[in-house]
Amino acid sequence: MPENQAPIQQLQPGYVLVDRYAIQMVIGVGGMGSVYRARDLHFPNVVKLVAVKEMINQAPDPLVRKTIVQNFEREANILVALSHTSIPKIFDYFTFEDRSYLVLEYIHGKDLEAVLNETEGFLPEDMVIGWAIELCDVLQYLHNHKPEPIIFRDMKPSNVMVNQQGHIMLVDFGIAKIFRAGQKGTMIGTEGYSPPEQYRGEATPLADIYALGATMHHLLTHRDPRLEPPFTFAERPVRKENPSISPELEAVINTALQYNPLDRFQSAEAMKEALTVVARKTGALSRIAVGTSQITNETSIKPLWTFKCEDEIRGTPTCDGGMVFVGAYDNNMYALNAADGQFVWKFPTEGGIVSKPLVNEGVVYFGSEDGNLYAISSRTGKIQWSYHTNAPIRCSPRLAEGHVFFGSDDGFFNAVNIMTNRLTWQVDASTPIRSAPAISGDLIYFGCESGDFYSVDFRGQTKWRYKAKRAITSSPLVSQGVVFFASVDSSFYALDAKSGWIIWRFRMGKGSVSSPCRAENDVFIGSADGFIYSVEATNAKEIWRFKTDHQVSGSPVIYKDALYCGSADGNLYCIEYKSGRLRWKFSTGGAITGTPVINNDVLYVGSADHLLYALVA
Amino acid sequence: MKWEWRRFLFSFVKKIFHGKKTTFSDVQTAPLSEEQLKAVSIAPVALRPLQLLVGSAQSIGKQRDHNEDSLFTLNAILADGTSELPFGIFMIADGMGGHQHGEIASGVAVRAFSHYMLSRLYLPFINLISESPGESIQELMETAVHESQQAVVRRAPGGGTTLTAALVLGEQVTIAHVGDSRAYFVYPDGRMQVITHDHSLVHRLVELGQLNEDEALSHPQRNVLYRAVGQSEPYRPDIDTYQLPHPGSLLICSDGLWSVVAENQVFRIIKNAANPSIACHELVKAANDAGGPDNISVVLVQFLA
């Protein structure tokens, strides 16, 4: 880099500017120069601290440079005349070589961006309302300035300081912008807080109202608007990120953030008034529409029928040919009439059944905790054959190429020929396999309790292996060349199906044994942290999360425009899958740990209350 | 060579149909279904190992006096019996600023990005003692963008650049994107799918209905990006993973191409070119023929499988 392009020098501590301001330290760095804390040497007997804001004139053209200095002095003259408790006093201004300086009241405190960075979780609503009311007050003062209203133009958390008394100060007037006019070329960086009309060159008091709304949005949601695409506040109302916020306050912020300036509060006074009302919680804001979601009363959901087993249903039913098959912890596999829930047959095993039955050409395949894989006639309930492993089978079998594939708690993953009922090959994973395999193209995928994830071909050769930190009980989903699954290590994974390279990892609050499902570009999964998540398949961005009251061990399913998922809180939830809004929920008498199955608009789900429910989806 | 072969094939086809009186206007036609298209467009031979065919081209354009674009391509295959993995990094950066540093920002960003990806992803992969990667591809890509950001701030302060980088691993392509350069999937049936999202202010204002397309074209801030590598405000790059289209290709270009040459013309050029290198050359030529108002950079990747 040539020497003349070296970064611009900052003033060093100890340097005395214009024989008066002893620089102590840099307290901020902006695009145009630095801000220093300095001591005013005109007061030798007391320590008077000031803030010295430096603006470097980088315009190459001498005429432009001169205009910039003139503009600076004109603006400084306006600011000097301002008097408000929330505006720092200006003591002095001068231009020295290629730099102009503004000497201001030094504020003991920190700016709201720093406050946000130091805050875990959310700032209290009352505190933000208090600051916002003070900001409205100072905006009201500026907007009513004569002869011309003063537009602040740059409201954002880093330009608002909180002093030691907890009051706010507006610190960075747009004066620095004058120095930016001297630069040509493409502007870089977003305001994030500025309204759309500011980009048409319009700056009115209503632009400050919008920016205050944007600042409040950031403070309450902890989501930096500069990290989000511009003008997306409408898609991200504050309560979506922080449900503890009152709907009334959300309505005020939404009004301030309207894209059309005429739809916003028409003055800072009006916004202050609305905030005061929220603060008093009088409910006088009812004329502003508060988004209410239409939730069907849960008592209105009545099951079409129920069927009672002798013990808990922890697994997932299967619907095929007008019949529903479900295993229970009373050791039986049941076959019921799908239309009315009438008992058709049951098949007793020696252990609990959590494995989801697989039906193929009149045969029901499932595993039991007695260690056997059973093949039962779907019509008669008579056993055709069984295959014994040395430990409980909790994995749900899959069928391909004339073989049934399943894992066992004995640590082996098996391929059993359904014609000969003989083992063709097995993979020794040396750890229980409870994850149901996924079969895609010429590869089979499954997870293990050790955290290993396998991809094997139809000869039983391992193609690749991935190791998660803890157990993978979740059953993988393969879609568009990517395999998705969750682990008890709290991550939701996307791996390249061919090579096993990890594409992304999504962090959840706790581990998960839930299995993912997909609709378009969204993937869905439950977690022991009680949430159901919707995540973009291509980039792991969270679209929404839905809170249930207990662990979500079951898996979501998509049917038409809705997602259905049970929770250990006993409820089955019906959620709009695009928005994450609850449509209805249905309470059962026990935890739901299996996955609902939907066929012809009828949903079947089992519960730990021993019942299998049939509901209209 | 290829041309000769085609001519031969053409005359051969003519011989077969010689004497047939049917003219095209007599024939009832209907668009082919997706299945039919697949059947006619996939080459009957399966190429092993899977591989990428890559072309690139760059021009200063007709109206600028210096080039602020940078591009980078790297195409590698490792096939050793157990694994067979095409690997590629393809990248375009369009520098800006008007500042003295705008020119070097794009080169700095491209170097920092590719250096990081090669040392953190590819070198460990070809290392004999291979460890499974601790970070996901998307995390690595995000850090690589961050490295570019740091490098631009350090080496070209005040400058900025767009960055559109594609990492191909196997059949997946992961795109890291900041700014208004673009990546497209080009399908044999003529579909051109923009897979990046322009981080330009006018694009966003058009989406919101605050500007119409015409206003956007003449807007004084039409070149303003709300995200660029080198900006002082924090931002997050777009990072997405897709399945590479096959048959089809991946096109990455600076706005010197996409804002100048119409999509259907871009498609025609790609379709008619003998190989990706010639296609890129023709695309740059088309932009210059249309006035060449800006620097032009193009990378075209075809997945042969």
Interface residues (C-beta under 8 A of the other chain):
Chain A: M1 Q5 P7 G31 Q183 K184 G185 T186 M187 I188 G189 T190 G192 P196 E197 Y199 R200 G201 D224 R226 L227 P229 P230 F231 Y259 W464 Y466 K467 Q480 G481 V482 A494 D496 K498 S499 W501 I502 I503 W504 R505 E536 T538 N539 A540
Chain B: S83 L85 M96 G97 G98 H99 Q100 H101 G102 S132 P133 E135 S136 I137 Q138 E139 R155 P157 G160 L169 G170 E171 Q172 T174 H197 H199 L201 R204 L205 L208 Q210 L211 P220 Q221 N223 V224 L225 Y226 R227 A228 G230 Q231 S232 E233 P234 Y235 R236 D238 I239 D240 T241 Y242 Q243
